[in-house]
Amino acid sequence: MTHPLEDHGLLRLLTCGSVDDGKSTLIGRLLFDSKAILADTLHAITKTSQRRGMQEVDLSLLTDGLQAEREQGIIIDVAYRYFSTGTRKFIIADAPGHEQYTRNMVTAASTANLAIILVDARKGVLTQTRRHSYLAHLLGIPHLLVAVNKMDLVDYSQARFEEIQRDYLDFAEQLGIRDVQFMPLSALNGDMVVERGDKLDWYQGQTLMDILETTPSAQKRHAAAFRFPVQYVCRPQDASNPQLHDYRGFMGRVESGSLSVGERVTVLPSGLSSTVKALELGGTPLTTAETEQSVTVLLADEIDISRGDMLVKATDLPTQTKQLNATVCWLAESPLDRARTYLIRHTTRDTKAKVADIAWRVDVNTLDKQPVNQLAMNDIANVTFKLAQPLFVDAYADNRGTGAFIVIDESTNNTVGAGMVG
């Protein structure tokens, strides 16, 4: 009798590092060796590789989605790839390596649960390696894996691998990075990616695929406080069904924690409380709703609730504030203007905001904090906003869902900044 394989849930991961460290090749190797690419895709990249005069298939072409990327051989935008194995589904984000695309890397890292930081075995730890490590740590990615790639170009030297490991740990200690693993590999030849190969017998750790299949996913973290921002109030207009006359469901996504039928909830900002009468997922009744599920909540009492309100438990309330202090990454080409009014979008709630103070800007290369009066594109700084309406926030380190927000330019509706509550 065969037993079903345990489902380890969805894992969102990010590959980052300096230019030409082999990020795209590594993802291509993962997809190729795990049999996750279609025959027509393989045929297309084989023909492109031959046209370029290459003897082997260039697996990096699997992630070069933009024409400009294929022409230059670089990553500009974040490339997402999806694949699955017998035990897990994966979403891989391939972040740009160039400094000018730091904002794209921040976007990709905001939802990742594991960051693979690639290091070229020949070059060692570079400035962009440090920059991406800092950003991954800043954005709260819980698991970091330093993959020393291109080991085939240093004769699979254990001494070189250990030297890079020491260099990185010196830097990681300054940042306070605790959870970090190291592994040697060759994405080009496939050593230690899906198969172990026979060139790295001195390394006794897991292969990359083994690590990916056993890393805890975000869905496992149910201990966080319950947070349910309301996206939509559902009132069906169906006169033919008398059961729907009194139906009033509050739809949204469980950002963290869990909620069960019969539990008490508090509505913010009103502070009123009620009991959960029912939970539904796509019309199917649930007894418990958990993290990342999009559900409808029905309450026992008639309470005025609208989009932007939040359902929480009275025993664990978020901070209600009209002054927001946060670490902000400025994404726009036009600098932050302290005289302007911006719109802050936090979960499903919007409020007008003005910049009250810029405490410092961090030099990502040296980690020094510098006094500044404005922010340019890719700058990361500590900013305080004054808000027109209160927000219900948690520290980003405690809750990535309710600890993050975006800054919007009202005149263009463009997203110009991303923030993490301190």
Residue pairs with C-beta under 8 A, 6 or more apart in sequence:
5 86
5 87
6 87
7 87
7 88
8 87
8 88
8 213
8 214
8 217
9 88
9 89
9 217
9 219
9 220
10 88
10 89
10 90
10 91
10 217
10 218
10 219
11 88
11 89
11 90
11 91
11 113
11 114
11 212
11 215
11 217
12 90
12 91
12 93
12 111
12 112
12 113
12 114
12 218
13 90
13 91
13 92
13 93
13 112
13 113
13 114
13 115
13 116
13 212
13 215
14 92
14 93
14 95
14 108
14 109
14 112
14 114
14 115
14 116
14 136
14 141
15 23
15 26
15 27
15 92
15 93
15 94
15 95
15 115
15 116
15 118
16 23
16 95
16 97
16 105
16 108
16 109
16 115
16 116
16 117
16 118
16 132
16 135
16 136
17 23
17 97
17 117
17 118
17 119
17 128
17 129
17 132
18 97
18 118
18 119
18 120
18 123
18 126
18 127
18 128
18 129
18 132
19 74
19 97
19 98
19 128
20 97
20 120
21 97
21 118
21 119
21 120
21 129
21 149
21 150
22 60
22 118
22 120
22 149
22 150
22 187
22 188
23 63
23 75
23 94
23 95
23 97
23 118
24 59
24 60
24 61
24 62
24 63
24 64
24 75
24 79
24 94
25 58
25 59
25 60
25 187
25 188
26 116
26 118
26 147
26 149
26 185
26 187
26 193
26 208
27 59
27 62
27 63
27 81
27 92
27 94
28 58
28 59
28 60
28 61
28 62
28 63
28 187
29 59
29 187
29 188
29 190
29 193
29 194
30 36
30 83
30 92
30 193
30 194
30 208
30 209
31 37
31 59
31 62
31 81
31 83
32 42
32 57
32 59
32 62
33 190
33 193
33 194
33 195
33 209
34 83
34 85
34 194
34 209
36 83
36 84
37 62
41 62
42 57
45 57
45 58
45 59
45 61
45 62
46 57
48 58
48 61
49 56
49 57
49 58
49 61
52 58
56 188
59 187
60 73
61 70
62 81
63 75
63 79
63 81
63 94
64 70
64 73
64 75
64 79
65 77
65 79
66 76
66 77
68 76
69 75
69 76
69 77
69 79
74 96
74 97
74 98
75 94
75 95
75 96
75 97
75 101
76 96
76 98
76 101
76 104
77 96
77 104
78 93
78 94
78 95
78 96
78 104
78 105
78 107
78 108
79 93
79 94
80 91
80 92
80 93
80 94
81 91
81 92
81 94
82 89
82 90
82 91
82 92
83 89
83 90
83 92
84 90
85 209
85 213
87 213
88 212
88 213
88 217
90 212
93 108
93 109
93 112
94 108
95 101
95 104
95 105
95 108
95 109
95 132
96 104
96 105
97 128
98 128
99 128
99 131
99 378
100 378
102 131
102 135
102 329
102 364
102 378
103 329
103 330
103 331
103 377
103 378
105 132
105 135
106 135
106 139
106 329
106 331
106 418
107 418
109 115
109 135
109 136
109 139
109 141
110 139
110 400
110 404
110 418
112 136
112 139
112 141
113 141
113 142
113 143
113 215
113 216
113 217
113 218
114 141
114 142
114 143
114 144
114 145
114 212
114 215
115 132
115 136
115 141
115 143
115 144
115 145
116 145
116 147
116 208
117 129
117 132
117 133
117 136
117 144
117 145
117 146
117 147
118 147
118 149
119 125
119 126
119 129
119 146
119 147
119 148
119 149
119 164
119 168
120 126
120 149
120 150
121 148
121 149
121 150
121 151
121 153
121 154
121 157
121 160
121 161
121 164
121 184
122 150
122 153
122 154
124 163
124 164
124 167
125 164
125 167
125 168
125 171
127 365
129 168
130 171
130 364
130 365
131 364
131 365
133 144
133 168
133 171
133 172
133 175
133 177
134 175
134 364
134 367
135 364
135 380
136 144
137 144
137 175
137 176
137 177
138 327
138 380
138 420
139 420
140 396
140 397
140 400
140 420
142 179
142 216
143 179
143 181
143 215
143 216
144 177
144 179
144 180
144 181
145 180
145 181
145 182
145 183
145 208
145 211
146 164
146 165
146 168
146 180
146 181
146 182
146 183
147 183
147 184
147 185
147 208
148 161
148 164
148 165
148 182
148 183
148 184
148 185
149 185
149 186
149 187
150 186
150 187
150 188
151 157
151 161
151 184
151 185
151 186
151 191
151 199
151 200
152 186
152 188
152 189
152 191
152 199
154 160
156 184
156 186
156 191
156 199
156 200
158 184
158 202
158 203
161 182
161 184
161 203
165 182
168 180
168 182
169 180
172 180
174 367
175 367
181 205
181 211
183 192
183 203
183 205
183 206
183 208
183 211
184 191
184 192
184 200
184 203
185 191
185 192
185 193
185 200
185 208
186 192
186 193
186 197
186 199
187 193
189 197
189 199
190 197
191 197
191 199
191 200
192 200
192 203
192 207
192 208
193 207
193 208
193 209
194 207
194 208
194 209
195 207
196 207
206 214
218 291
218 292
219 290
219 291
219 292
221 256
221 291
222 257
222 258
222 290
222 291
223 257
224 256
224 257
224 291
224 398
224 399
225 256
225 257
225 312
225 313
225 316
225 318
225 394
225 399
226 254
226 256
226 257
226 258
226 259
226 265
226 311
226 312
226 313
226 316
227 254
227 255
227 256
227 257
227 310
227 312
227 318
227 347
227 394
227 399
227 401
227 402
228 250
228 252
228 253
228 254
228 255
228 259
228 265
228 297
228 310
228 311
228 312
229 252
229 253
229 255
229 308
229 309
229 310
229 347
229 348
229 349
229 402
230 250
230 251
230 252
230 305
230 306
230 307
230 308
230 309
230 310
230 311
230 348
231 251
231 252
231 253
231 307
231 348
232 250
232 251
232 252
232 307
233 248
233 249
233 250
233 251
233 305
233 306
233 307
234 247
234 248
234 249
234 250
234 251
234 296
235 247
235 248
236 244
236 247
238 244
247 298
248 298
248 299
248 302
249 280
249 296
249 297
249 298
250 296
250 297
250 298
250 299
250 305
250 311
251 294
251 295
251 296
251 297
252 294
252 295
252 297
252 348
253 292
253 293
253 294
253 295
254 289
254 290
254 291
254 292
254 293
254 294
254 295
255 291
255 347
255 399
255 401
255 402
256 291
256 399
256 401
256 402
257 291
257 313
258 288
258 289
258 290
258 291
259 265
259 276
259 279
259 288
259 289
259 297
259 311
259 313
260 276
260 279
260 287
260 288
260 289
261 276
261 277
261 278
261 279
261 286
261 287
261 288
262 275
262 276
263 275
263 276
263 313
264 273
264 274
264 275
264 276
264 313
264 314
265 273
265 274
265 275
265 276
265 297
265 299
265 311
265 312
265 313
265 314
266 272
266 273
266 311
266 312
266 313
266 314
266 317
267 273
267 274
267 303
267 305
267 309
267 310
267 311
268 309
268 310
268 311
268 312
268 317
268 318
268 320
268 392
269 309
269 320
269 390
269 392
270 303
270 304
270 305
270 309
272 301
272 303
273 314
274 299
274 300
274 301
274 303
275 299
275 300
275 301
276 297
276 298
276 299
276 300
277 298
277 299
277 300
278 285
278 297
278 298
279 285
279 286
279 287
279 288
279 289
279 295
279 296
279 297
279 298
280 286
280 295
280 296
280 298
281 289
281 293
281 294
281 295
281 296
286 295
289 295
289 297
297 311
305 311
307 348
308 348
308 349
308 350
309 349
310 318
310 347
310 349
310 392
312 318
312 392
318 392
318 393
318 394
318 402
319 392
319 393
319 394
320 390
320 391
320 392
321 387
321 390
321 391
321 393
322 386
322 387
322 388
322 389
322 390
322 391
323 356
323 384
323 385
323 386
323 387
324 344
324 353
324 384
324 385
324 387
324 391
324 393
324 405
324 419
324 421
325 382
325 383
325 384
325 421
325 422
326 382
326 383
326 384
326 385
326 396
326 405
326 419
326 420
326 421
326 422
327 380
327 381
327 382
327 383
327 396
327 419
327 420
327 422
328 375
328 380
328 381
328 382
328 383
328 407
328 417
328 418
328 419
328 420
329 378
329 379
329 380
329 417
329 418
329 419
330 336
330 375
330 376
330 377
330 378
330 379
330 380
330 381
330 416
330 417
331 377
331 415
331 416
331 417
331 418
332 377
332 409
332 414
332 416
332 417
333 377
334 416
335 374
335 375
335 376
335 377
336 355
336 358
336 374
336 375
336 383
336 416
336 417
337 374
338 354
338 355
338 358
338 373
338 374
340 354
341 352
341 353
341 354
341 410
342 352
342 353
342 354
342 355
342 385
342 407
342 408
342 409
342 410
342 416
342 417
343 350
343 351
343 352
343 353
343 407
343 408
343 409
343 410
344 350
344 351
344 352
344 353
344 385
344 387
344 391
344 405
344 406
344 407
344 408
344 419
345 405
345 406
345 408
346 391
346 393
346 402
346 404
346 405
347 401
347 402
349 389
349 391
349 392
351 387
351 388
351 389
351 390
351 391
352 387
352 388
352 389
352 410
353 385
353 386
353 387
353 388
353 407
354 385
354 386
355 383
355 384
355 385
356 384
356 385
356 386
357 383
357 384
358 372
358 373
358 374
358 375
358 381
358 382
358 383
358 384
359 381
359 382
359 383
359 384
360 369
360 370
360 371
360 372
360 381
360 382
361 369
361 370
361 371
361 372
361 375
361 379
361 380
361 381
362 368
362 369
362 370
362 380
362 381
363 369
363 370
364 380
369 382
372 379
372 381
375 381
375 383
375 417
382 422
383 419
391 405
392 402
393 402
393 403
393 405
393 421
394 402
394 403
394 421
395 403
395 421
395 422
396 403
396 404
396 420
396 421
396 422
397 403
403 420
403 421
404 418
404 419
404 420
404 421
405 418
405 419
405 421
406 415
406 417
406 418
406 419
407 415
407 416
407 417
407 418
407 419
408 414
408 415
408 416
409 416
